[in-house]
Amino acid sequence: MEYKVLDSLLLGQVRLTIMSLLMRQREADFVFLKGETQTSGGNLSVQLNKLKKAGYIELKKSFKVNYPQTVCKLTAKGEVAFNKFVEDLQWYIKA
């Protein structure tokens, strides 16, 4: 029997939540993601950097009214990876 290899990067709860949100919205700022993932700022930063390193998201850092702002944007590679992850999960459910 053939087995699908699930993307281990997307198995993490926080990273999967981030990617799910970005699939819906395409981009979101750090504050929004922190609230939605219910994680600390430090943990969110670590998880975002892992997704960035894999090429799944882009991070844009700027200032908004003298405060730093980080905006996360889904990449085409991230969209493909997420869709494959969902497809592979569905395979396991149906198998």
N, C-alpha and C positions, 0 to 999 in steps of 0.2 A: 504494500500500500504506500502510495506517495504521500509525503507530509509537506505542508507548507511551513516555511520558516517565517515566523512573525518577526517584524522589525523590533529588535530589543529596545531601541531608542524610544519607540512609541508605547512600549509596555508600561512605562512609568506614569503614574496617575497624573502628576502635575503636567508633564509634557503632553500626555494625551489630551488633557483638558485644554491646554493652550492651543494645540493643533485643531481641536474640534471647534473652538471659538473662532480661530482664524479662518477655518474653512467656511464659516458662516459670514464673517465680517470682513475678511481679507486683511484687515489691519486693526490694531488696538493698542492703546497706550499702557504703560507699565502699571499705572494705578488701577485701571480697569481690570487687567489680568490678575493683579494681586488680590483684588476683591473677589473675583470669580473663582480663583483657585484656592482661596482661603489659606494661603501659605505666607511665610515671612518674605520680606523683601530680599534678604540674602539668598534664600532657597530659590526664589523666583529668578534671580539674576543667574544663578548657577544653571538652572534648567534652560533658560533662554540662551545662554552661551553654548550649551550642548547642542541645541537645535540649530543655532547659527553656524557652529563648527561643521555640522552635517550638511549645511546648505539648505535647510528646510525653511528658515526664516531669515529676514534681514532686520537689522536693528538700526534705527535712525535716532541719533541723539542730538538734541537741540535745547534751546532755552525758550520758555514761555513765561512771560511776565517775570523775568529774572529767576525762574526756577527751572532746574533741569527737567527735561521731558524725554522719555524714551518711547518710541513708537515701534512696534513689531509688525512686520509685514510678511505674509505668506509668500514663498517663492513657488515657481512652477515645479521645481524638484520636490518641495514639501507637499504640494498638492498631489503629485503622482504617488509619493510615498504613503500619504494618508489614505488615498483611494485603494492602493494595493493592500494596505494593512486591513482595511475594512473588508475588502474582497476575500482576503485570506481568513479572517475571522468568520465570515459567512460560510466559507468552505468547511471549516471545523464544525460549525453549527449544523450544517446539512449532512455532514459525513456520517 
